[in-house]
Every structure is written in structure tokens, then in C-alpha cells.
Amino acid sequence: MRKPLLLSALFASLALALSGCDNAKTETAAAPAPAKQAAQDGGNLIVGVTTGDPLAMNPLYASDRTTLTIMQTLYAPLYSFNGDKIEWALAESLTPSEDNLSYILKLKPNLKWQDGKAITADDVVFTFKKLLDEKQHSFFRSMFVYGDKPIQVSKIDDLTVKFTLPQVSAAFVGTLVQIYPIPEHVFANDSGDLEKSTKNDAPVGSGPFKFKEYRAGQYYSLTRFDDYWNGKPKLDTVTYRFAKDSNSANLALQNGEINMKMIDPQDVNRLKSSGKFDFVIYPEGRLAYMTFNQNIDSMKNKALRQAIAYAINKDELVQAAFSSLEYAQPAASILTPDTLYQTNDVETYKYDIEKAKALLKEAGAPADLKLRLAYINSNKTQESMGLYIQQQLKNVGIAVELMPLDANAMSQRSLDMKNTAYELSLGGYIMGMEPDGYKSLYMSNEAYNYAHYKNPAFDALWNQGATETDKTKRAEIYKQIQQTVANDMAWYPIAYTNAVVAVDKRFAGTKEAEPKPVYMFQDWSKIYQQ
């Protein structure tokens, strides 16, 4: 994820420097598929969405799954990563200076915005001017500030931008991948909060499809942009249709009213039996987790948090929530396996009900302790997790009230820095290979620190990790970060998940489009109707 993702409280970030998935696999249902045909122009793809309407359709603020997914078709990044390899998009090169204190970014020539205006260095400089402006409150700002000093961004010529860093950063290249430029000519005269700008209602992007129409609660429709930098898209339109819940969306999928949808593991077998779909399965680089909201006094008790961790059988929880270990693996760390310096060498809180009871006693927890657990009501895996956790904690005398919320309500409450609506919440995020991106979720005063965990020494580790260039020392810093979270049990990691996308067999090109966490696919221009 941009902050947490798709899923929960976090999709707020959701979705940072996400790597392409070379190890994605496609499963075909038993029924015979239509004969494969050559890619051709034309066709209309309808994508089912159950995570609510988009929020601000602006790359500087996109953080929820719906907005991020639609944004991927509307806007293009400077570049992306496929594993550890850079794939150039709007940019064609990024060259560091000998001292690594500056970088020269070259844009490709003849790039166009979707209104026909040229994309130039001015747009990149403008984008950074806005995201670095504290009044604009973009969550990206902290990622480009080192030692309280922001980077400097300047234009050299129409296609060349210079980034000057106040100090060497090991994270810069991995962080820059997250930036999708916005058009200066559209926003130049908008002096207010760009997140609330009316220009976001009919965005002008640089991606393969351009804005056509949006009807709240119904759909968001895009049409082909012929001057897309990577070639004219094959489809005529892509429409995101909003559904209130997974069951109604799955019914629409089976009836052919929608053609593609990210589905829950519990729905795979039923949809597979219809023979109408192919299934694209890939590691999502996502962590499913539980947050302890330390705005509430009881959650500030470390022994209580640890007791809850010991009271949950994580292996059973993952199996129950995801149906099969094919779709998720129990998690030990807050960093996902695709992230640099991730380690599982941390305290894992192996299920131990007696230890849980002893810690509850040490914590001075009342015999009638009651906790509220919030989650997204349209997320079947979160619902399953909630039910399992409720039963497990009942075994140690903790009553859990389940609080299912719609995605937007969950996001709004999570982003409330004074939130006391619940003690526990389920969420998920996708942050990509650069660990520095995670700090926006964990440092004391960050908006996406939904646990409201405050630890100055912990903050210092994040700052050190961003600038340390010695790989061995940097690895040790991030190991300390992971160990600190585990030792304090400030967040409870649950699972590293796989994404499952059901695709109507009438559509192809998903391999060429490159499966991508959060966005489903990196380049939607490659998908076509057979």
C-alpha cells in the first residue's frame, strides 16, 4: 500500500513500492475454456469492488484499496519494481551523484496527460512542492524528510529533474517509486487543500485509461487513453462496479454482470466449480494484523497485550480465516517476506493458555474484562478472524464484542488520532520492498500509527534505518525494529497473504499486465477481451 491498504484500517497506506509478482500462477477451472484468440482492440471490462467508494482520487492522498486500484488505471508512476529490477514508466533513468547526495531523473520524451498537455519536469517539481508542503498533509512528506530537512527538487530542463538530499539515504530510490506525478496545469491555481479539491472529481492522469463518469455507490467508469506512454490500451473501457458485500458481488460475477474481482479464499472452490473463471494467485506482500489501540488505557498494559497474544493459536487462526495455507502463512514480523531485512527471528508467542492466564493476572485485568474488536464488514477473512479471536479470548475470561464497520467508516475512525471507539482492530497493509516506507505506520506521531504506540527510542531506530548505507548495520537496525514490536506486542502480526483474482475466461492478458499487490495489475493496458 501509500499507507495501509486495502484492507483495513490501513489502507491507508496501502500500498507503497509494490513489487511485481513473477511467481504468480494462473489456475483454470475444470470446464473447457473458449479457444484462445489473438489480442484485439475493443471490449469492456467490469471489475467488482467491495471496499467502498474511492476517497480522494489524487495520488498524493490515495491510501484505501478502492482508490489505489482505480488510480493505477488513471495515473502512471515514474517507475516501478519487478522484484529488484526497475521497470521504467514515465521516467527513463535515475542517476545518482558520486556522493549519493543528489539524483538526476530523466523523463521520457513526448509524454502526455490525458487532456493532451505535455508531461514535463515542471509537473514533477510541482508534485514534490505540494507533497512537501506541510499544509497539504500528504503522508508521503515524512518519507522525503531527513533529519527534519526536506529534499530539494529542481528543474534542469523540460525533461530533467534534480533531487538534492540533505544527507545520504539508503531508502530514496525505493521510496521514489511510490510517487505518481500530478499535472501542474490542473492544480496550479488551486491554493487550498488538494485532497479536497474539486479537480479530483474529474481527474486528469497519465495512465492507460481516462476518467469518464463516476456515480457514488454505483460505478467509476474509465475510457481508453490512446496516447498512453506504453501503447494504446486494448480495451475500450474499464468500469469499477461497487457492491455492498462479497456475496452480491460474487453473484454478479457468476451471472456475468462483472468480469473480474479479487475474491476471498472461502469463495474459490464454489467459483471454480462453475468453470467460468481463471484464477490468478500471487503473493500480495501483505500483512494481516491486529492492532491494540493505546488511546485506551487498558491497551497500554504490555502484560495484557502479551496475554492476548499467547491466548490465540495463530496457526489455527490462519487456517480458519483463509481456508487453506495455500492462501496465507502465519506471520511473525511486521515486515513482510518481500521486504528488505525482514526476519522471523523474533518472539512469536506460541499458543500457551496457561501463560496467557498468568499474564492476565500480572496485568491486573478484571475478571469481567470486555474488549471491542473492529473490522471491515465486507471482508470475509476478517469476519472469520474476529469470530475465532472472540472464542479464543473467551477461554481466558475476556469477552469480545465484534464491531463490523463498512470500509469508509473503518478508515475514518482509524485515522482519528483520538479514536477510542474500540480496543482492538483488524487490518492489513502492503508496503513493498523498502522498509523505510513502513515508518509512516509505526512512528509515534504518524497518522497511520493506528495503535498510537509512542516510543522515542523506536522512532530513532526508524530514522537511523532510513539513512544508514552499510547493509550489515542497516539490517541490524531493522532487526531491532522488528524485535521491539514483538517484545512490546504493540501490534499482533497474523498472516502473510496471497491475493486471488477471479477473471472471466473471456478476458486475457493478465500475465502481461503483471499481477500487482493492491492494484491487482501493474499495467491494465495489456488486458484484452477475446
Disulfide bonds with the S-S distance in Angstrom:
none
